[in-house]
Amino acid sequence: MTEEEITFQTEVRQFLVEYLSADLKRSGRNMTSVFADYDCALRWHKILHKQGWAAPEWPEEHGGTNWTQNQRQIFQRELKLGGAPAIMALGIQMLGPIIIKYGTEEQKHHYLPRMLAGDDIWCQGYSEPGAGSDLASLATRAERDGDHYVVNGSKIWTSFAHRANKIFCLVRTSTEGRPQAGISFLLADMDTQGISLSEIIGLDGTVEQCQVFFSDARIPVTNLIGEENQGWNVAKYLLEFERGGHNYSIDHQKLFAKVRAIAGQQYAHNGICYLEEPAFSADLAELEIDALALEYTEQRIKASDAPGSLTSVAKLAGTELSQKISALSSDALGAHNAPLQHAALEVDYSGKVVGPENAITTFAEYVNMRAATIYGGSAEIQRNIISRAVLGLR
């Protein structure tokens, strides 16, 4: 790093020392997916906003930081490896850039400041029971009735919908032409009459996903982003941020640190510490090499204004690599994977745990990671995109 970047890194670290309290740090350490404890995540969001650091990648005129690419990378790395909880990124990371690019001036003026301050928490209504990877086949209908759309249908795997007060979603406004041609991008309040939800309990026993139902929900036409029937272009632009806007390489550094900590305490059947066991250490080294290659790809994405299919490369490689690292951690932990210790993951928990203290998240991380190659576009879909756009296959 340059001297200026080292100075910046020191500034971020001093900020963390001053503002990252013990309970916030515990919530970050005990994350088992991309979500942290809701209350801690929101409190941390407010702290970052007060510092002017809530949306580093936004343009400066909308509340961004005007940092360089390296500064943004340093910032994200220091926060994640320092134990900070993740903020609710569906608004900041995904919807914010959409409104900046496609929104009207009135929409920018209304939504962006509230999103930046953490006053609105957004969820994403894309997938449906019959339309996941094949998103163009979505069936949720929005019919124009004066100044409103009347929406009927449902969305599923809607992350943190039970905590959100807003939803952005894709709806079908026309059945003419190609399926992609009749889709529109709508914003809605979750407390709108006719919108309800059902929580889905995950394999780890917690609720992160929901199904959202629309029953004659009346949504103002002014909540349309972009043009009617042109929402597919908006959706594709958003997916570039969902797939390529994630710092998998930093996630991997955090996962590798956990693997090494666990493997340094656990022993294989032959009595050798896992870190010294040849097969295990060879597997670990191979994954670290793959992670380094991905980090360079992510840097190319962040340096590009239109990363295109590179985001599919990062999403595919990042999620599959995360699964492999979590599986290696699980292998080293052995029988200590088995106990369900939901209470131990609570921010205010002070009791005993079964197994190593630093491994209480391992099993939940492992099962949550199984979904990583499905959400945001399945691994099969990403391979199809790469084969066409990168390799020129048909």
N, C-alpha and C positions, 0 to 999 in steps of 0.2 A: 504493500500500500504506500501511497505518497504520504508526505508529512501532514498534509491537510486531511487526508483520510484517517490517519492515526489520531489526529486531534478530534475529528468527528467521532470516531469510535470511543474515545475517552469521554466525550460529552454524553454519548448514549449510555455508557456504563455508569457514569455518575448519576444520570437521571434514574436509572434502574435502582441504584442503591438508595436514592432518596424516596422514590415513589412506589417501588414494587414491594409491598408489605408481605409479611409471612403468609397470610391467608391467600393473597393473590398468587404468590409463588407456588403454594401448595396446589392451588387449582390448576395452574399450568403444568405442574409436574404430574398431576393425576389425570390428565386428559387421556382418554382412551380412543378418541376419534379426532375429527377436525373441530369438535366443539368442546368448549370449557364449561365449567359451572356458569349458569346463566347470569346470576347476580354478580359474580366476580368479573365475567366478561364485560358486562355493561359498565361496571364501575371502572374497569381498566380503560374502556373506550372513552369515558368521560375525561379521565386523566390525560389520555393521549390527545384528545380534542383540545383541552385547555392549553396543552403545550404546542398545539398546531401540527401534531404528528399523526392524526387519525387516518389521513388518506395520502400517503407520500407520493403515490403514482398519479394522482389527479393533476390537471393543469393548475398552475399557481393561482389563476384568476378565480378558480372555483374552490380554493381552499387547500390545494396541494402544497408541496414543500419546495419545489424547484431543485430537488437534489439530483445529483448525477446517478447514473445506473449503479455505480459502485457503492455510493452512499446508501441507496435503497437496499442493496444486498447486505451491506454491513448492518444496517438498522434491523432488518428482518432476522439476520443471524444472531445478533446480540439479544434481541427480545426472546427468540425461541430457545436458544441455548441457555439464556439467563433464567428461564422458567416462567416467563410472562404468559398469562392465559391468552388464548386466541380471542379476538373480538368477533362479533357476528358479521362475517364478511360478505354475506350475500348482497347486501346493499352497497357497501363501499367497493368491493372488488368487482362485482358483476353488474348490478343495475346502474350504479353511478356513471360508469363510462358510456352506457347505453343512452342515458338521459342527456349527457354532455354532447353526444354525437347526434342523436335523433330527436331529442325533446324540444318543445317550443320554449321560448324565453320564459313564459309563465310557468311551465313545468320545471325548468331549471331553478327558477327563483323560489318556487314552493318546496320542491322535494330535496334538492341537494343540501341546503343548510340543515334541515332536519335529519337527514341521513348522516351528515358529517358529525352532528352533535350527539348522535345516538338516540334521538327522540323517536325515530321510527325504526322498527326492526322488521326486516323484510324476509319473506320466504319465496321460494320459486315454484310456480305451478307449471311444469313442463310435462312430465311423464303422466300417463294415464293407465288404468288397468289393461287396456288393449293397445297402448301406444307408448313404448319405452324407447328402445333403440330406433324403432321405426316411428320416429316422432311425427313425420308428415301425415300419418294415419290418425292423428288425434281427432276425437269426436265431440269434445266439449263445444257447444254451440253458443254463439252470441248473435242475437237477432236485434236489429235496430228498431227502436220504438221511440220516436221523437228524439229527445236529447239523451237517451239512455240506450245501453245494450242490455237485453234480458239474457242472462247466461244460465245454461243448464248443462250439467255433466259432472265429472269428478276428476281430481288429480290425485296421484298417489306417490309415495316415497317423498313427500314434501317435508324437507328437513326443517325441524324446529317451528313448524306451523303453529304448534300449541303455545309458543312463546311470542310469535310475531303479531304485529298489529296491522301489517300490510302484506300484500301478495302481488307479485307480477306474474302474469300467466299468458300462455298462448291459447287462443280460442279460434274456432272456425267461424268465419263470417261469410264464407261462400263455398259452394260445392262445385262450382264451374271450373273447368280446366284442370291443370295438374294439381294434385293435393297440396303442394307447397304454395300455390297461388292464392288459396282462399283462407290464409291464416293471418290473424292480427294479434298485436301485442298490447295487452291491457293491464292497467294497475287497478287495484281495488283495496278497500278497507276490509280487514278481516271481520269487523263487527257489522258489516252490511247485512241487512235482513235477507235471508236465503242462503247465506254462507255458513256452513257448519263443518266440523271435523271429527275424526275418530283417530285416537292415538294407536300407534303400532308398537308393540313391545319387541325389542330386538333380541338377538341370540344372547347378548350379555345381560339381559334382564332390565335394560333401561329403555326409555322412550326418547328417540331422536327423530323418528319418522312418523308421518301422519297421512291419512287420506282426507282430502278436502272435498266437500260436496257443494255444488251450486244448484239451487232450486229456485228458478225465477228470480235470481239475484239481479237487481237493477244497478248497473254501473254507468256513471256518466260518460258520455262520448268524449268529454275533455280529458279522460284518463287514457285515451288511446295514444300510444307512442308510435310515431311515424305515421304512415298512411294505412288506411284500411286495406286489408288483403295483402299487404306487403310486409307482414310481420316475420316472414321466414328469413328475410335478409337481416332483420334486427336480431332474430334468434341465433343465426350463425355467427354474427359479430360477438354476441354475448358468450357463445361457447368457446370462442378463442380465449376469452379471459378466464372462463371456468377451467379449461383444459390446460392452457399455457401460463396462466397467471399465478399458479401455485408454485411455491419454492420447495419442490421435492428434495432438492439436494440438501437443504437445511434440515428438513424432516429426517433425512437419512443420517445426517450427522448426529442428531439427537437419538435416533434409534441405535446407531452404532455404539454410542457411548453407553447406552443401557445394556446392549449385548455384551460389551466388554466387562461391564461391572458385574453382570450376572455370571458370565463365563469364568470370571476370576474367582468366584466363590463356590461354584459348583464343580463336581467331579464326575468324570465318565465312569463306566463300569469297570474299567481297568485301573481305577484309582488315580488317573492323571487329571489334573485341572484342565477344564475344557480349553482354556486359552493356550495350553501347551500341547493339547491333543492334535496330532498332525492333520487328520481329516477335517476336524472342526476348524482349525486355524486356516487351512487351505480354502475352505468354503467361505470363511469370513473375508479373506484377502481377495478372493474373486469378486465378491459383492462390492467391496470397497473400490475396486478398479472400475466396475460398472458405474458406481455412483459418481466417480470422478468424471467419467465420460459424459454422463447426463448433466453434470453441473456446467460443463462447457456448452452443451446444447441449450440449456436454460439461459445462459448469458447471451447467446446469439438471439434467442427469442426476445429477450428484454431490450436488446439493442435495435430491434426491428419495429417499424411502425405497422407492418403488415406481416406477421409471422406465418400466417396461413397454416399449411399442413405440418409445420414444425411443432405446433401445439399438440397435434395428435401423436407425434413421436415422443414428446415429453410426457404426455398423459399416459401413454401406453408403457413406456419404459419406467416412469416414476412409480406408477401404481404396482406394476409387477415386481419391481425391485423392493418396494415397501413390503409386499407380501412375503418375499423371500427372507428379508431381514427379520420380520416379526416371527416367521417360522423358525429361523435359526435361534432366536431368543427363546422361543417356546421349547425347542429341543434341549437347550442348555438348562432350562428351569425344571424339566422333567415333571415329577409328581406334584410339585408345588403349583403347577398350573391348575390343578383340580378345584381347590376351594373357591366358592363364590364369596367374595368379600366386598359386597356393594357398600356397606357402611364405611369401610376403610377408605373409600374414595371420596367421602364427604369432606368438605373443607375443614369442618370443626371436629373431625374424628381424632380422638387421642388414645384409643385403646390399642390392644395388641393385634398383630397380623400374623397370618400363617405363612411361613417361608420368608425369604429375604424382603426387607422393607422396600427395596427399589424394584420389586417384581410384582407388586400387587396389581399393576395395570396390564401385565403381559398377556393373560388369556383374553381379556376384553379387547385389547388391541388386535390380537390375532384374529378373533372372529369378526370384528368390525372391518378389518382390512380385507376380508373376503369380498366385501361389497365394492371395494375400490376399483376393481376392473369392470364394474357394471355401471355405477353412477357417473354422470357426466359424459356418457357415451361409452358403450361396452368395448372391451378389448377387440372384439371381432370387428366392430364398426371402425375403430381406429386403424386396424390393419387394412380394411378396405380403402379407407381414405388415403393411407400411405401408399398402397399399391397403385392407386390411380394417379394421385397428385405428385408423388415423388418418383416412383419407379416407372410410371407411364404404362402400366398394365391395364388391360380392359377385360 
